[in-house]
Amino acid sequence: MSASASVRRLAAAALTVAAVAGAGALPASAADHAPRGRAAVKISRVLYDSPGRDDRSNRSLNDEWVALTNTTRRAVNLDGWTVSDRSGHTYSFRHYRLDGRSTVRFHTGVGRDTFRDVYQDRRNYVWDNRSDSVILRNDHRRVVDVIAWGGHRGGRH
């Protein structure tokens, strides 16, 4: 075997190894749509104490809300995501897609869902004014974000 044939075979083998290694790395990087270490969707604001008297009117109930923000440029399908409180009151998103760099508020009371506001259709308050937590879970039931106020520890305020 000549020296040039050996060099060609070694070069071909090296290129094959590089191609196989590169092909194996593509799916992992293509699957990452959000930056590592940061959630794509987060709880951006909570209005747990609606202004005025707590009279359980629909207006007062809808002035109690939680805002979720998509911090990425890509839309996120929130179907199956849940938001709950310390007592176990849970709201599940159904057929809702949050556009990139967008915010949705979900209100406690009754209303007509839009792309910016969704409604839990409840007749009672969910969030305790003195002390509670908002827990956001994805469709795999993993905690994505938590905000707590009052006597709770461990959440953002």
N, C-alpha and C positions, 0 to 999 in steps of 0.2 A: 504494500500500500504506500502510495507516495505521501510526502509531507503535506502537499496541498489538499489531498483528499482527507487526511486526518484533521486538518484545520477546518475544512468545510463541515465534517461530521461533528466536531466539537462545537462549532458555531451553531449548527442546526440543533444540536441537543440543548445548548444554552438557550436558544430562542424558544424552543418547545417548553422548557421548564419555566421560562419567564412568562410565556403566553398562558400556560395552565395556572400559574400562581396569580396572574392578573385577572383571569376569568373568574377564579374563585373569590376574589376580593370584590368584584363588581356588585353582586347581589347585596352584600352587607352594607355597602355605602349607598346603594340605591334605595334600600329600605329605610334609611334614616331620613325622615322628612323634617324633624324638629332638631334643633341644636341639643346636644347632650347636656344633661344637667338642668335644663329648663323645660318646664311644661309648656306645651303649645297652647293649652287653655288654662286660665287661672281665674280665681275669684278676684275681681278687680274692685268691687265695692259692695257693701252691705248697708241697707237702710232698715235696721231692725226695729226702730221705734218711730212709727209713722207720726208725722206732725199732728198736733191737736189731740183731742180726746180719743181714747180707744173705745169707740162706740160700736165696733164691728160692722160699720156701714161698708158697702163695697168700695167706696172711695178711700176710706181709711185702710181697709185691707190691701188695696192696690198700691197704697203709699208705703207698704212694707215690701221690699224687694231685694233681690241679690243680682248683681251684674257679673257676667262671665265674659272674659275677653280672650280672643284668639290672638296671640302675640306673633304668629307666623304669617307668611304671605299665602300659605295654602289653606284651603277650606278644610274644616274638620267635621266629620259626621258625628253628631252627638247622640245618635240613636242608641238607646240603652244606657246612656250616662245618667247618673243620679246625683241629686243634691239632697242632703238630709241634715237634720239637726240632732242635738244631743238626745232628745226624747224619742227619736226614731221616725219623726214625720219625714216622709220621703217623696220627692218629686222625680219622676222619670221622664227624660226627653224621648219623644217618639217622632220619628221622621223629621228631624231638625238638623240642618246643616249650617254651621257657623262659618261665614266667609272669612277669608284672611283679613287680619287687622280690623276685626269687627267686634262689637260688643252686643250682647243680648241681655235684657233684664227680664227676670221672671218674677211675677207678682203673685202675692198670696191669694187675692180675690178672683172674681169672675171677670172675664173679658174675652175679646176676640184676638187670637194669636196673629201676630205679624212677624216679619223677619227681624224686628228689633225688640219686640215685647211678646212674652208668652205668659200664660196665666195658669195657676194651679187649680182654680175654680173651687177654692175653699171658703167656708163661711166663718172660720175662726182663725185667729192669729197663729203663726207658726213660731216665729223667733221671739224668744224671751228678751224683754227689754233690759234686764239686769245682768244676765249671764247665760251665754249659749255658745254654740259652735255651728259653723256652716262647713259641711264636709262634701267635697266634690269627688266623685268616683267615676272612673271610665267604664266602658262596657265590659271590662274584665274584672270589675269590682275592686280595682286597685285605687287607693287614695291618690288623687292627683294634687289636691290643694285643700288646706284647712284654714279658716279664720275663726278665732275665738275672741270673746270679749267677756268682761266681768271677772269672775273668780277662776276662769280656766287658764291653764298654762299650756305652752307648746304650740300655739297658733299665732299667726300674724294678727296685728290689731289694725 
